């Protein structure tokens, strides 16, 4: 099966500063592929460059078609859903209005969203700006899942969330991955252990490792070298996978330019 996304020699700059350089990787047409790395190494910038949200050069192929010369709205209409790190809900609008604005397809998948996020149904008339951080994250995910996308780009969905909400987010992503491939930027290693099949590690704006996620997480030395996580932490990943936690302080700290 051909990859759903192919990225070759992708580079991008923000405000004249190079944030990624010569990024190359592929995303299979099924499952979850994780983008990993320390804070500030270019993970979020990679996602934004794929979508055309920042100026970029290089080659990006989605489902067999080049998209690196296209504007973001055209890329989205090809079937790429985006869940940004900072959620970006419309705070003055209700939950229902946020969802309606996100509807792109003639037959939005409202039943799926209602099944995955029953709390949002109960809060349909509530202004999004009054929701908790976890509820806003659920709303951001729901907006992407409303449409029949062929790829989801999800950026730091568990960052700063309480353990119970982290588990709910992981469950929602796990269910979504049954029908759509996901490129997931995440620093919570138990969540990666639970969800991801492949791993792409970025450092200083370049890809420094690709391979099966579980193989990487099973190697404490590699985790320490590539992710900056202590070997003892890496060794507890498998045991903690069944009950994800928000991760350590480094996992929830702001990532700057990324």
Secondary structure, DSSP 8 states (H G I E B T S, - for coil): ---SEEEEEEEEEETTEEEEEEEEEEE-SSSEEEEE-STTSSHHHHHHHHHTSS-EEEEEEETTEE-TTS-HHHHHHTTEEEE-TT----TTSBHHHHHHHH--STT--HHHHHHH-HHHHHTTTSBGGGS-HHHHHHHHHHHHHTS--SEEEEE-TTTT--HHHHHHHHHHHHHHTTTSEEEEE---HHHHHHH-SEEEEEETTEEEEEEEHHHHHT-HHHHHHHH---HHHHHTHHHHTTS-----HHHHS--TT-
